[in-house]
Amino acid sequence: MKLRDYISQLEPEDLFAYANRCGIAESYLRLHVKYASKNPSVSLIKSLARESNGAVSLFEVLRHFGVLEPDPKREAA
């Protein structure tokens, strides 16, 4: 699942809990993480994947922030 989609589908209380588990404010998650408007630290990147409980892979988090290029094979599927 894409990180933006994961964040969008969270209920308000789940969004708050996810942000807390990642060590960031809910507003930072909604604005800067969801829209990739700031470069995250390595520890935040790892936390975003880990604290999604398997919903978002590390690969997807890296793609979200433009660290990895989209995989054309995965995009076609």
PDB file of N, CA, C, O and CB in Angstrom:
ATOM      1  N   MET A   1       0.847  -1.173   0.000  1.00  0.00           N
ATOM      2  CA  MET A   1       0.000   0.000   0.000  1.00  0.00           C
ATOM      3  C   MET A   1       0.897   1.243   0.000  1.00  0.00           C
ATOM      4  O   MET A   1       1.954   1.266   0.631  1.00  0.00           O
ATOM      5  CB  MET A   1      -0.966  -0.006   1.227  1.00  0.00           C
ATOM      6  N   LYS A   2       0.461   2.247  -0.704  1.00  0.00           N
ATOM      7  CA  LYS A   2       1.205   3.507  -0.718  1.00  0.00           C
ATOM      8  C   LYS A   2       1.024   4.231   0.612  1.00  0.00           C
ATOM      9  O   LYS A   2      -0.036   4.158   1.235  1.00  0.00           O
ATOM     10  CB  LYS A   2       0.742   4.407  -1.892  1.00  0.00           C
ATOM     11  N   LEU A   3       2.069   4.925   1.033  1.00  0.00           N
ATOM     12  CA  LEU A   3       2.041   5.620   2.311  1.00  0.00           C
ATOM     13  C   LEU A   3       0.920   6.651   2.362  1.00  0.00           C
ATOM     14  O   LEU A   3       0.212   6.742   3.365  1.00  0.00           O
ATOM     15  CB  LEU A   3       3.379   6.292   2.573  1.00  0.00           C
ATOM     16  N   ARG A   4       0.751   7.419   1.307  1.00  0.00           N
ATOM     17  CA  ARG A   4      -0.310   8.439   1.292  1.00  0.00           C
ATOM     18  C   ARG A   4      -1.682   7.798   1.453  1.00  0.00           C
ATOM     19  O   ARG A   4      -2.531   8.319   2.177  1.00  0.00           O
ATOM     20  CB  ARG A   4      -0.261   9.254  -0.016  1.00  0.00           C
ATOM     21  N   ASP A   5      -1.905   6.669   0.783  1.00  0.00           N
ATOM     22  CA  ASP A   5      -3.181   5.964   0.906  1.00  0.00           C
ATOM     23  C   ASP A   5      -3.388   5.450   2.327  1.00  0.00           C
ATOM     24  O   ASP A   5      -4.489   5.525   2.872  1.00  0.00           O
ATOM     25  CB  ASP A   5      -3.247   4.800  -0.089  1.00  0.00           C
ATOM     26  N   TYR A   6      -2.319   4.929   2.918  1.00  0.00           N
ATOM     27  CA  TYR A   6      -2.410   4.425   4.290  1.00  0.00           C
ATOM     28  C   TYR A   6      -2.804   5.548   5.248  1.00  0.00           C
ATOM     29  O   TYR A   6      -3.712   5.384   6.063  1.00  0.00           O
ATOM     30  CB  TYR A   6      -1.069   3.797   4.726  1.00  0.00           C
ATOM     31  N   ILE A   7      -2.130   6.670   5.147  1.00  0.00           N
ATOM     32  CA  ILE A   7      -2.435   7.806   6.024  1.00  0.00           C
ATOM     33  C   ILE A   7      -3.866   8.291   5.801  1.00  0.00           C
ATOM     34  O   ILE A   7      -4.572   8.606   6.758  1.00  0.00           O
ATOM     35  CB  ILE A   7      -1.440   8.960   5.781  1.00  0.00           C
ATOM     36  N   SER A   8      -4.290   8.350   4.552  1.00  0.00           N
ATOM     37  CA  SER A   8      -5.637   8.838   4.224  1.00  0.00           C
ATOM     38  C   SER A   8      -6.741   7.958   4.789  1.00  0.00           C
ATOM     39  O   SER A   8      -7.809   8.456   5.145  1.00  0.00           O
ATOM     40  CB  SER A   8      -5.798   8.937   2.729  1.00  0.00           C
ATOM     41  N   GLN A   9      -6.496   6.659   4.875  1.00  0.00           N
ATOM     42  CA  GLN A   9      -7.555   5.751   5.322  1.00  0.00           C
ATOM     43  C   GLN A   9      -7.635   5.603   6.840  1.00  0.00           C
ATOM     44  O   GLN A   9      -8.558   4.967   7.348  1.00  0.00           O
ATOM     45  CB  GLN A   9      -7.349   4.400   4.707  1.00  0.00           C
ATOM     46  N   LEU A  10      -6.687   6.178   7.562  1.00  0.00           N
ATOM     47  CA  LEU A  10      -6.707   6.061   9.022  1.00  0.00           C
ATOM     48  C   LEU A  10      -7.793   6.933   9.642  1.00  0.00           C
ATOM     49  O   LEU A  10      -8.001   8.077   9.239  1.00  0.00           O
ATOM     50  CB  LEU A  10      -5.346   6.439   9.602  1.00  0.00           C
ATOM     51  N   GLU A  11      -8.470   6.372  10.618  1.00  0.00           N
ATOM     52  CA  GLU A  11      -9.431   7.131  11.418  1.00  0.00           C
ATOM     53  C   GLU A  11      -8.640   8.115  12.289  1.00  0.00           C
ATOM     54  O   GLU A  11      -7.463   7.874  12.558  1.00  0.00           O
ATOM     55  CB  GLU A  11     -10.331   6.172  12.304  1.00  0.00           C
ATOM     56  N   PRO A  12      -9.253   9.215  12.734  1.00  0.00           N
ATOM     57  CA  PRO A  12      -8.520  10.222  13.517  1.00  0.00           C
ATOM     58  C   PRO A  12      -7.731   9.655  14.704  1.00  0.00           C
ATOM     59  O   PRO A  12      -6.584  10.044  14.922  1.00  0.00           O
ATOM     60  CB  PRO A  12      -9.486  11.248  14.025  1.00  0.00           C
ATOM     61  N   GLU A  13      -8.330   8.746  15.466  1.00  0.00           N
ATOM     62  CA  GLU A  13      -7.622   8.195  16.629  1.00  0.00           C
ATOM     63  C   GLU A  13      -6.458   7.295  16.194  1.00  0.00           C
ATOM     64  O   GLU A  13      -5.433   7.234  16.873  1.00  0.00           O
ATOM     65  CB  GLU A  13      -8.598   7.399  17.523  1.00  0.00           C
ATOM     66  N   ASP A  14      -6.617   6.599  15.063  1.00  0.00           N
ATOM     67  CA  ASP A  14      -5.540   5.756  14.550  1.00  0.00           C
ATOM     68  C   ASP A  14      -4.412   6.602  13.969  1.00  0.00           C
ATOM     69  O   ASP A  14      -3.239   6.245  14.082  1.00  0.00           O
ATOM     70  CB  ASP A  14      -6.078   4.793  13.488  1.00  0.00           C
ATOM     71  N   LEU A  15      -4.766   7.713  13.352  1.00  0.00           N
ATOM     72  CA  LEU A  15      -3.773   8.642  12.817  1.00  0.00           C
ATOM     73  C   LEU A  15      -2.922   9.207  13.959  1.00  0.00           C
ATOM     74  O   LEU A  15      -1.699   9.292  13.845  1.00  0.00           O
ATOM     75  CB  LEU A  15      -4.464   9.791  12.030  1.00  0.00           C
ATOM     76  N   PHE A  16      -3.572   9.587  15.051  1.00  0.00           N
ATOM     77  CA  PHE A  16      -2.878  10.102  16.215  1.00  0.00           C
ATOM     78  C   PHE A  16      -1.938   9.042  16.793  1.00  0.00           C
ATOM     79  O   PHE A  16      -0.792   9.338  17.132  1.00  0.00           O
ATOM     80  CB  PHE A  16      -3.885  10.563  17.274  1.00  0.00           C
ATOM     81  N   ALA A  17      -2.428   7.813  16.902  1.00  0.00           N
ATOM     82  CA  ALA A  17      -1.622   6.721  17.454  1.00  0.00           C
ATOM     83  C   ALA A  17      -0.430   6.410  16.555  1.00  0.00           C
ATOM     84  O   ALA A  17       0.672   6.176  17.053  1.00  0.00           O
ATOM     85  CB  ALA A  17      -2.482   5.463  17.641  1.00  0.00           C
ATOM     86  N   TYR A  18      -0.631   6.404  15.245  1.00  0.00           N
ATOM     87  CA  TYR A  18       0.454   6.134  14.288  1.00  0.00           C
ATOM     88  C   TYR A  18       1.528   7.218  14.395  1.00  0.00           C
ATOM     89  O   TYR A  18       2.720   6.912  14.431  1.00  0.00           O
ATOM     90  CB  TYR A  18      -0.097   6.062  12.831  1.00  0.00           C
ATOM     91  N   ALA A  19       1.114   8.458  14.446  1.00  0.00           N
ATOM     92  CA  ALA A  19       2.069   9.564  14.590  1.00  0.00           C
ATOM     93  C   ALA A  19       2.867   9.419  15.884  1.00  0.00           C
ATOM     94  O   ALA A  19       4.084   9.604  15.886  1.00  0.00           O
ATOM     95  CB  ALA A  19       1.333  10.924  14.568  1.00  0.00           C
ATOM     96  N   ASN A  20       2.195   9.091  16.972  1.00  0.00           N
ATOM     97  CA  ASN A  20       2.879   8.902  18.253  1.00  0.00           C
ATOM     98  C   ASN A  20       3.890   7.764  18.180  1.00  0.00           C
ATOM     99  O   ASN A  20       5.010   7.895  18.673  1.00  0.00           O
ATOM    100  CB  ASN A  20       1.864   8.625  19.362  1.00  0.00           C
ATOM    101  N   ARG A  21       3.502   6.656  17.570  1.00  0.00           N
ATOM    102  CA  ARG A  21       4.425   5.517  17.448  1.00  0.00           C
ATOM    103  C   ARG A  21       5.646   5.888  16.613  1.00  0.00           C
ATOM    104  O   ARG A  21       6.738   5.361  16.828  1.00  0.00           O
ATOM    105  CB  ARG A  21       3.708   4.308  16.819  1.00  0.00           C
ATOM    106  N   CYS A  22       5.454   6.800  15.658  1.00  0.00           N
ATOM    107  CA  CYS A  22       6.562   7.246  14.797  1.00  0.00           C
ATOM    108  C   CYS A  22       7.375   8.365  15.443  1.00  0.00           C
ATOM    109  O   CYS A  22       8.429   8.740  14.930  1.00  0.00           O
ATOM    110  CB  CYS A  22       6.023   7.719  13.448  1.00  0.00           C
ATOM    111  N   GLY A  23       6.895   8.896  16.556  1.00  0.00           N
ATOM    112  CA  GLY A  23       7.621   9.941  17.270  1.00  0.00           C
ATOM    113  C   GLY A  23       7.471  11.330  16.663  1.00  0.00           C
ATOM    114  O   GLY A  23       8.356  12.175  16.798  1.00  0.00           O
ATOM    115  N   ILE A  24       6.343  11.561  15.993  1.00  0.00           N
ATOM    116  CA  ILE A  24       6.090  12.866  15.374  1.00  0.00           C
ATOM    117  C   ILE A  24       4.687  13.344  15.737  1.00  0.00           C
ATOM    118  O   ILE A  24       3.861  12.568  16.218  1.00  0.00           O
ATOM    119  CB  ILE A  24       6.256  12.789  13.831  1.00  0.00           C
ATOM    120  N   ALA A  25       4.430  14.614  15.504  1.00  0.00           N
ATOM    121  CA  ALA A  25       3.103  15.181  15.751  1.00  0.00           C
ATOM    122  C   ALA A  25       2.139  14.765  14.644  1.00  0.00           C
ATOM    123  O   ALA A  25       2.538  14.558  13.498  1.00  0.00           O
ATOM    124  CB  ALA A  25       3.177  16.723  15.849  1.00  0.00           C
ATOM    125  N   GLU A  26       0.891  14.649  15.001  1.00  0.00           N
ATOM    126  CA  GLU A  26      -0.147  14.304  14.026  1.00  0.00           C
ATOM    127  C   GLU A  26      -0.176  15.321  12.876  1.00  0.00           C
ATOM    128  O   GLU A  26      -0.328  14.939  11.716  1.00  0.00           O
ATOM    129  CB  GLU A  26      -1.528  14.238  14.714  1.00  0.00           C
ATOM    130  N   SER A  27      -0.032  16.595  13.192  1.00  0.00           N
ATOM    131  CA  SER A  27      -0.058  17.623  12.150  1.00  0.00           C
ATOM    132  C   SER A  27       1.125  17.459  11.188  1.00  0.00           C
ATOM    133  O   SER A  27       0.973  17.678   9.987  1.00  0.00           O
ATOM    134  CB  SER A  27      -0.037  19.028  12.785  1.00  0.00           C
ATOM    135  N   TYR A  28       2.287  17.082  11.696  1.00  0.00           N
ATOM    136  CA  TYR A  28       3.459  16.853  10.843  1.00  0.00           C
ATOM    137  C   TYR A  28       3.195  15.673   9.915  1.00  0.00           C
ATOM    138  O   TYR A  28       3.556  15.708   8.739  1.00  0.00           O
ATOM    139  CB  TYR A  28       4.729  16.597  11.701  1.00  0.00           C
ATOM    140  N   LEU A  29       2.566  14.635  10.445  1.00  0.00           N
ATOM    141  CA  LEU A  29       2.221  13.461   9.636  1.00  0.00           C
ATOM    142  C   LEU A  29       1.242  13.835   8.531  1.00  0.00           C
ATOM    143  O   LEU A  29       1.434  13.454   7.376  1.00  0.00           O
ATOM    144  CB  LEU A  29       1.623  12.354  10.519  1.00  0.00           C
ATOM    145  N   ARG A  30       0.201  14.571   8.876  1.00  0.00           N
ATOM    146  CA  ARG A  30      -0.832  14.942   7.896  1.00  0.00           C
ATOM    147  C   ARG A  30      -0.315  15.886   6.823  1.00  0.00           C
ATOM    148  O   ARG A  30      -0.738  15.799   5.670  1.00  0.00           O
ATOM    149  CB  ARG A  30      -2.005  15.583   8.601  1.00  0.00           C
ATOM    150  N   LEU A  31       0.589  16.783   7.182  1.00  0.00           N
ATOM    151  CA  LEU A  31       1.045  17.788   6.226  1.00  0.00           C
ATOM    152  C   LEU A  31       2.355  17.421   5.534  1.00  0.00           C
ATOM    153  O   LEU A  31       2.413  17.359   4.306  1.00  0.00           O
ATOM    154  CB  LEU A  31       1.205  19.103   6.922  1.00  0.00           C
ATOM    155  N   HIS A  32       3.377  17.186   6.294  1.00  0.00           N
ATOM    156  CA  HIS A  32       4.708  17.020   5.708  1.00  0.00           C
ATOM    157  C   HIS A  32       5.001  15.594   5.265  1.00  0.00           C
ATOM    158  O   HIS A  32       5.645  15.386   4.237  1.00  0.00           O
ATOM    159  CB  HIS A  32       5.750  17.453   6.691  1.00  0.00           C
ATOM    160  N   VAL A  33       4.538  14.616   6.023  1.00  0.00           N
ATOM    161  CA  VAL A  33       4.783  13.230   5.618  1.00  0.00           C
ATOM    162  C   VAL A  33       3.839  12.834   4.489  1.00  0.00           C
ATOM    163  O   VAL A  33       4.282  12.313   3.466  1.00  0.00           O
ATOM    164  CB  VAL A  33       4.614  12.274   6.816  1.00  0.00           C
ATOM    165  N   LYS A  34       2.562  13.072   4.665  1.00  0.00           N
ATOM    166  CA  LYS A  34       1.579  12.645   3.657  1.00  0.00           C
ATOM    167  C   LYS A  34       1.890  13.218   2.276  1.00  0.00           C
ATOM    168  O   LYS A  34       1.722  12.530   1.269  1.00  0.00           O
ATOM    169  CB  LYS A  34       0.172  13.065   4.083  1.00  0.00           C
ATOM    170  N   TYR A  35       2.334  14.456   2.221  1.00  0.00           N
ATOM    171  CA  TYR A  35       2.596  15.095   0.931  1.00  0.00           C
ATOM    172  C   TYR A  35       4.082  15.186   0.601  1.00  0.00           C
ATOM    173  O   TYR A  35       4.466  15.854  -0.358  1.00  0.00           O
ATOM    174  CB  TYR A  35       1.995  16.475   0.916  1.00  0.00           C
ATOM    175  N   ALA A  36       4.924  14.512   1.398  1.00  0.00           N
ATOM    176  CA  ALA A  36       6.367  14.444   1.161  1.00  0.00           C
ATOM    177  C   ALA A  36       6.959  15.835   0.928  1.00  0.00           C
ATOM    178  O   ALA A  36       7.755  16.038   0.011  1.00  0.00           O
ATOM    179  CB  ALA A  36       6.665  13.540  -0.041  1.00  0.00           C
ATOM    180  N   SER A  37       6.560  16.784   1.769  1.00  0.00           N
ATOM    181  CA  SER A  37       7.016  18.163   1.579  1.00  0.00           C
ATOM    182  C   SER A  37       8.331  18.468   2.298  1.00  0.00           C
ATOM    183  O   SER A  37       8.922  19.526   2.082  1.00  0.00           O
ATOM    184  CB  SER A  37       5.953  19.117   2.059  1.00  0.00           C
ATOM    185  N   LYS A  38       8.790  17.556   3.143  1.00  0.00           N
ATOM    186  CA  LYS A  38      10.073  17.722   3.834  1.00  0.00           C
ATOM    187  C   LYS A  38      10.825  16.405   3.752  1.00  0.00           C
ATOM    188  O   LYS A  38      10.221  15.334   3.682  1.00  0.00           O
ATOM    189  CB  LYS A  38       9.872  18.165   5.328  1.00  0.00           C
ATOM    190  N   ASN A  39      12.147  16.495   3.761  1.00  0.00           N
ATOM    191  CA  ASN A  39      12.959  15.287   3.739  1.00  0.00           C
ATOM    192  C   ASN A  39      13.020  14.688   5.141  1.00  0.00           C
ATOM    193  O   ASN A  39      13.445  15.360   6.081  1.00  0.00           O
ATOM    194  CB  ASN A  39      14.382  15.589   3.208  1.00  0.00           C
ATOM    195  N   PRO A  40      12.603  13.440   5.291  1.00  0.00           N
ATOM    196  CA  PRO A  40      12.583  12.811   6.608  1.00  0.00           C
ATOM    197  C   PRO A  40      13.951  12.249   6.994  1.00  0.00           C
ATOM    198  O   PRO A  40      14.809  12.020   6.141  1.00  0.00           O
ATOM    199  CB  PRO A  40      11.541  11.701   6.640  1.00  0.00           C
ATOM    200  N   SER A  41      14.132  12.037   8.274  1.00  0.00           N
ATOM    201  CA  SER A  41      15.345  11.380   8.755  1.00  0.00           C
ATOM    202  C   SER A  41      15.255   9.888   8.444  1.00  0.00           C
ATOM    203  O   SER A  41      14.178   9.363   8.160  1.00  0.00           O
ATOM    204  CB  SER A  41      15.547  11.620  10.286  1.00  0.00           C
ATOM    205  N   VAL A  42      16.386   9.227   8.502  1.00  0.00           N
ATOM    206  CA  VAL A  42      16.413   7.783   8.283  1.00  0.00           C
ATOM    207  C   VAL A  42      15.569   7.084   9.339  1.00  0.00           C
ATOM    208  O   VAL A  42      14.835   6.146   9.028  1.00  0.00           O
ATOM    209  CB  VAL A  42      17.863   7.249   8.308  1.00  0.00           C
ATOM    210  N   SER A  43      15.668   7.535  10.584  1.00  0.00           N
ATOM    211  CA  SER A  43      14.892   6.889  11.645  1.00  0.00           C
ATOM    212  C   SER A  43      13.387   7.063  11.425  1.00  0.00           C
ATOM    213  O   SER A  43      12.619   6.150  11.730  1.00  0.00           O
ATOM    214  CB  SER A  43      15.289   7.458  13.013  1.00  0.00           C
ATOM    215  N   LEU A  44      12.950   8.207  10.906  1.00  0.00           N
ATOM    216  CA  LEU A  44      11.527   8.396  10.617  1.00  0.00           C
ATOM    217  C   LEU A  44      11.091   7.497   9.467  1.00  0.00           C
ATOM    218  O   LEU A  44      10.010   6.910   9.522  1.00  0.00           O
ATOM    219  CB  LEU A  44      11.233   9.869  10.280  1.00  0.00           C
ATOM    220  N   ILE A  45      11.898   7.381   8.447  1.00  0.00           N
ATOM    221  CA  ILE A  45      11.570   6.497   7.326  1.00  0.00           C
ATOM    222  C   ILE A  45      11.351   5.069   7.834  1.00  0.00           C
ATOM    223  O   ILE A  45      10.375   4.416   7.468  1.00  0.00           O
ATOM    224  CB  ILE A  45      12.696   6.527   6.254  1.00  0.00           C
ATOM    225  N   LYS A  46      12.256   4.601   8.667  1.00  0.00           N
ATOM    226  CA  LYS A  46      12.132   3.247   9.224  1.00  0.00           C
ATOM    227  C   LYS A  46      10.879   3.129  10.080  1.00  0.00           C
ATOM    228  O   LYS A  46      10.164   2.129  10.007  1.00  0.00           O
ATOM    229  CB  LYS A  46      13.377   2.887  10.059  1.00  0.00           C
ATOM    230  N   SER A  47      10.611   4.148  10.889  1.00  0.00           N
ATOM    231  CA  SER A  47       9.440   4.125  11.761  1.00  0.00           C
ATOM    232  C   SER A  47       8.138   4.101  10.970  1.00  0.00           C
ATOM    233  O   SER A  47       7.204   3.384  11.330  1.00  0.00           O
ATOM    234  CB  SER A  47       9.455   5.328  12.686  1.00  0.00           C
ATOM    235  N   LEU A  48       8.071   4.873   9.906  1.00  0.00           N
ATOM    236  CA  LEU A  48       6.845   4.922   9.103  1.00  0.00           C
ATOM    237  C   LEU A  48       6.508   3.542   8.553  1.00  0.00           C
ATOM    238  O   LEU A  48       5.338   3.159   8.521  1.00  0.00           O
ATOM    239  CB  LEU A  48       6.993   5.931   7.948  1.00  0.00           C
ATOM    240  N   ALA A  49       7.509   2.799   8.125  1.00  0.00           N
ATOM    241  CA  ALA A  49       7.266   1.447   7.624  1.00  0.00           C
ATOM    242  C   ALA A  49       6.943   0.500   8.781  1.00  0.00           C
ATOM    243  O   ALA A  49       5.932  -0.202   8.746  1.00  0.00           O
ATOM    244  CB  ALA A  49       8.490   0.933   6.834  1.00  0.00           C
ATOM    245  N   ARG A  50       7.788   0.481   9.790  1.00  0.00           N
ATOM    246  CA  ARG A  50       7.629  -0.450  10.911  1.00  0.00           C
ATOM    247  C   ARG A  50       6.309  -0.249  11.647  1.00  0.00           C
ATOM    248  O   ARG A  50       5.620  -1.222  11.952  1.00  0.00           O
ATOM    249  CB  ARG A  50       8.784  -0.294  11.885  1.00  0.00           C
ATOM    250  N   GLU A  51       5.950   0.990  11.933  1.00  0.00           N
ATOM    251  CA  GLU A  51       4.765   1.268  12.742  1.00  0.00           C
ATOM    252  C   GLU A  51       3.454   1.165  11.972  1.00  0.00           C
ATOM    253  O   GLU A  51       2.379   1.300  12.556  1.00  0.00           O
ATOM    254  CB  GLU A  51       4.876   2.632  13.334  1.00  0.00           C
ATOM    255  N   SER A  52       3.536   0.927  10.667  1.00  0.00           N
ATOM    256  CA  SER A  52       2.313   0.675   9.894  1.00  0.00           C
ATOM    257  C   SER A  52       1.866  -0.778  10.049  1.00  0.00           C
ATOM    258  O   SER A  52       0.845  -1.186   9.495  1.00  0.00           O
ATOM    259  CB  SER A  52       2.536   1.006   8.401  1.00  0.00           C
ATOM    260  N   ASN A  53       2.638  -1.550  10.805  1.00  0.00           N
ATOM    261  CA  ASN A  53       2.318  -2.955  11.065  1.00  0.00           C
ATOM    262  C   ASN A  53       2.152  -3.765   9.784  1.00  0.00           C
ATOM    263  O   ASN A  53       1.237  -4.578   9.659  1.00  0.00           O
ATOM    264  CB  ASN A  53       1.053  -3.051  11.890  1.00  0.00           C
ATOM    265  N   GLY A  54       3.054  -3.528   8.840  1.00  0.00           N
ATOM    266  CA  GLY A  54       3.060  -4.302   7.604  1.00  0.00           C
ATOM    267  C   GLY A  54       2.208  -3.740   6.484  1.00  0.00           C
ATOM    268  O   GLY A  54       2.227  -4.275   5.376  1.00  0.00           O
ATOM    269  N   ALA A  55       1.466  -2.685   6.738  1.00  0.00           N
ATOM    270  CA  ALA A  55       0.604  -2.118   5.693  1.00  0.00           C
ATOM    271  C   ALA A  55       1.416  -1.386   4.625  1.00  0.00           C
ATOM    272  O   ALA A  55       1.036  -1.377   3.454  1.00  0.00           O
ATOM    273  CB  ALA A  55      -0.419  -1.160   6.313  1.00  0.00           C
ATOM    274  N   VAL A  56       2.531  -0.773   5.025  1.00  0.00           N
ATOM    275  CA  VAL A  56       3.381  -0.015   4.104  1.00  0.00           C
ATOM    276  C   VAL A  56       4.805  -0.556   4.227  1.00  0.00           C
ATOM    277  O   VAL A  56       5.360  -0.613   5.324  1.00  0.00           O
ATOM    278  CB  VAL A  56       3.330   1.533   4.411  1.00  0.00           C
ATOM    279  N   SER A  57       5.382  -0.947   3.114  1.00  0.00           N
ATOM    280  CA  SER A  57       6.741  -1.479   3.136  1.00  0.00           C
ATOM    281  C   SER A  57       7.775  -0.353   3.175  1.00  0.00           C
ATOM    282  O   SER A  57       7.475   0.797   2.855  1.00  0.00           O
ATOM    283  CB  SER A  57       6.981  -2.372   1.917  1.00  0.00           C
ATOM    284  N   LEU A  58       8.968  -0.699   3.564  1.00  0.00           N
ATOM    285  CA  LEU A  58      10.069   0.258   3.547  1.00  0.00           C
ATOM    286  C   LEU A  58      10.298   0.751   2.126  1.00  0.00           C
ATOM    287  O   LEU A  58      10.565   1.934   1.913  1.00  0.00           O
ATOM    288  CB  LEU A  58      11.358  -0.374   4.116  1.00  0.00           C
ATOM    289  N   PHE A  59      10.195  -0.144   1.158  1.00  0.00           N
ATOM    290  CA  PHE A  59      10.328   0.220  -0.254  1.00  0.00           C
ATOM    291  C   PHE A  59       9.325   1.303  -0.632  1.00  0.00           C
ATOM    292  O   PHE A  59       9.679   2.271  -1.306  1.00  0.00           O
ATOM    293  CB  PHE A  59      10.135  -1.015  -1.149  1.00  0.00           C
ATOM    294  N   GLU A  60       8.077   1.145  -0.202  1.00  0.00           N
ATOM    295  CA  GLU A  60       7.036   2.131  -0.523  1.00  0.00           C
ATOM    296  C   GLU A  60       7.298   3.476   0.153  1.00  0.00           C
ATOM    297  O   GLU A  60       7.046   4.525  -0.439  1.00  0.00           O
ATOM    298  CB  GLU A  60       5.662   1.602  -0.104  1.00  0.00           C
ATOM    299  N   VAL A  61       7.799   3.452   1.379  1.00  0.00           N
ATOM    300  CA  VAL A  61       8.126   4.711   2.064  1.00  0.00           C
ATOM    301  C   VAL A  61       9.241   5.425   1.300  1.00  0.00           C
ATOM    302  O   VAL A  61       9.174   6.636   1.089  1.00  0.00           O
ATOM    303  CB  VAL A  61       8.553   4.449   3.548  1.00  0.00           C
ATOM    304  N   LEU A  62      10.261   4.680   0.889  1.00  0.00           N
ATOM    305  CA  LEU A  62      11.367   5.277   0.131  1.00  0.00           C
ATOM    306  C   LEU A  62      10.883   5.841  -1.198  1.00  0.00           C
ATOM    307  O   LEU A  62      11.329   6.913  -1.609  1.00  0.00           O
ATOM    308  CB  LEU A  62      12.470   4.241  -0.114  1.00  0.00           C
ATOM    309  N   ARG A  63       9.984   5.145  -1.872  1.00  0.00           N
ATOM    310  CA  ARG A  63       9.401   5.661  -3.127  1.00  0.00           C
ATOM    311  C   ARG A  63       8.598   6.923  -2.878  1.00  0.00           C
ATOM    312  O   ARG A  63       8.662   7.872  -3.660  1.00  0.00           O
ATOM    313  CB  ARG A  63       8.507   4.599  -3.787  1.00  0.00           C
ATOM    314  N   HIS A  64       7.840   6.935  -1.786  1.00  0.00           N
ATOM    315  CA  HIS A  64       6.997   8.080  -1.449  1.00  0.00           C
ATOM    316  C   HIS A  64       7.827   9.365  -1.354  1.00  0.00           C
ATOM    317  O   HIS A  64       7.400  10.425  -1.812  1.00  0.00           O
ATOM    318  CB  HIS A  64       6.258   7.825  -0.123  1.00  0.00           C
ATOM    319  N   PHE A  65       8.997   9.259  -0.764  1.00  0.00           N
ATOM    320  CA  PHE A  65       9.857  10.420  -0.591  1.00  0.00           C
ATOM    321  C   PHE A  65      10.823  10.636  -1.748  1.00  0.00           C
ATOM    322  O   PHE A  65      11.679  11.518  -1.679  1.00  0.00           O
ATOM    323  CB  PHE A  65      10.628  10.287   0.679  1.00  0.00           C
ATOM    324  N   GLY A  66      10.701   9.850  -2.803  1.00  0.00           N
ATOM    325  CA  GLY A  66      11.519  10.043  -3.989  1.00  0.00           C
ATOM    326  C   GLY A  66      12.934   9.528  -3.867  1.00  0.00           C
ATOM    327  O   GLY A  66      13.791   9.883  -4.676  1.00  0.00           O
ATOM    328  N   VAL A  67      13.197   8.695  -2.869  1.00  0.00           N
ATOM    329  CA  VAL A  67      14.529   8.118  -2.703  1.00  0.00           C
ATOM    330  C   VAL A  67      14.752   7.047  -3.759  1.00  0.00           C
ATOM    331  O   VAL A  67      15.856   6.915  -4.286  1.00  0.00           O
ATOM    332  CB  VAL A  67      14.707   7.528  -1.283  1.00  0.00           C
ATOM    333  N   LEU A  68      13.716   6.285  -4.071  1.00  0.00           N
ATOM    334  CA  LEU A  68      13.768   5.254  -5.100  1.00  0.00           C
ATOM    335  C   LEU A  68      12.853   5.641  -6.246  1.00  0.00           C
ATOM    336  O   LEU A  68      11.794   6.236  -6.044  1.00  0.00           O
ATOM    337  CB  LEU A  68      13.372   3.875  -4.527  1.00  0.00           C
ATOM    338  N   GLU A  69      13.272   5.299  -7.431  1.00  0.00           N
ATOM    339  CA  GLU A  69      12.452   5.542  -8.620  1.00  0.00           C
ATOM    340  C   GLU A  69      11.318   4.515  -8.659  1.00  0.00           C
ATOM    341  O   GLU A  69      11.473   3.406  -8.149  1.00  0.00           O
ATOM    342  CB  GLU A  69      13.316   5.468  -9.926  1.00  0.00           C
ATOM    343  N   PRO A  70      10.191   4.871  -9.254  1.00  0.00           N
ATOM    344  CA  PRO A  70       9.107   3.897  -9.404  1.00  0.00           C
ATOM    345  C   PRO A  70       9.577   2.711 -10.231  1.00  0.00           C
ATOM    346  O   PRO A  70      10.345   2.868 -11.180  1.00  0.00           O
ATOM    347  CB  PRO A  70       7.871   4.549 -10.060  1.00  0.00           C
ATOM    348  N   ASP A  71       9.116   1.535  -9.868  1.00  0.00           N
ATOM    349  CA  ASP A  71       9.437   0.314 -10.589  1.00  0.00           C
ATOM    350  C   ASP A  71       8.415   0.138 -11.698  1.00  0.00           C
ATOM    351  O   ASP A  71       7.239  -0.087 -11.410  1.00  0.00           O
ATOM    352  CB  ASP A  71       9.457  -0.921  -9.639  1.00  0.00           C
ATOM    353  N   PRO A  72       8.829   0.233 -12.973  1.00  0.00           N
ATOM    354  CA  PRO A  72       7.865   0.123 -14.075  1.00  0.00           C
ATOM    355  C   PRO A  72       7.101  -1.188 -14.074  1.00  0.00           C
ATOM    356  O   PRO A  72       5.947  -1.224 -14.499  1.00  0.00           O
ATOM    357  CB  PRO A  72       8.572   0.278 -15.390  1.00  0.00           C
ATOM    358  N   LYS A  73       7.715  -2.261 -13.609  1.00  0.00           N
ATOM    359  CA  LYS A  73       7.033  -3.570 -13.558  1.00  0.00           C
ATOM    360  C   LYS A  73       5.902  -3.529 -12.548  1.00  0.00           C
ATOM    361  O   LYS A  73       4.828  -4.076 -12.797  1.00  0.00           O
ATOM    362  CB  LYS A  73       8.030  -4.702 -13.197  1.00  0.00           C
ATOM    363  N   ARG A  74       6.133  -2.887 -11.409  1.00  0.00           N
ATOM    364  CA  ARG A  74       5.104  -2.797 -10.372  1.00  0.00           C
ATOM    365  C   ARG A  74       3.994  -1.823 -10.770  1.00  0.00           C
ATOM    366  O   ARG A  74       2.830  -2.022 -10.422  1.00  0.00           O
ATOM    367  CB  ARG A  74       5.729  -2.363  -9.041  1.00  0.00           C
ATOM    368  N   GLU A  75       4.363  -0.773 -11.500  1.00  0.00           N
ATOM    369  CA  GLU A  75       3.372   0.224 -11.926  1.00  0.00           C
ATOM    370  C   GLU A  75       2.407  -0.364 -12.959  1.00  0.00           C
ATOM    371  O   GLU A  75       1.241   0.028 -13.013  1.00  0.00           O
ATOM    372  CB  GLU A  75       4.077   1.466 -12.509  1.00  0.00           C
ATOM    373  N   ALA A  76       2.891  -1.302 -13.778  1.00  0.00           N
ATOM    374  CA  ALA A  76       2.061  -1.907 -14.819  1.00  0.00           C
ATOM    375  C   ALA A  76       1.066  -2.905 -14.240  1.00  0.00           C
ATOM    376  O   ALA A  76       0.028  -3.177 -14.844  1.00  0.00           O
ATOM    377  CB  ALA A  76       2.937  -2.595 -15.856  1.00  0.00           C
ATOM    378  N   ALA A  77       1.383  -3.445 -13.079  1.00  0.00           N
ATOM    379  CA  ALA A  77       0.525  -4.477 -12.471  1.00  0.00           C
ATOM    380  C   ALA A  77      -0.736  -3.913 -11.902  1.00  0.00           C
ATOM    381  O   ALA A  77      -1.555  -4.654 -11.359  1.00  0.00           O
ATOM    382  CB  ALA A  77       1.261  -5.208 -11.392  1.00  0.00           C
TER     383      ALA A  77
END
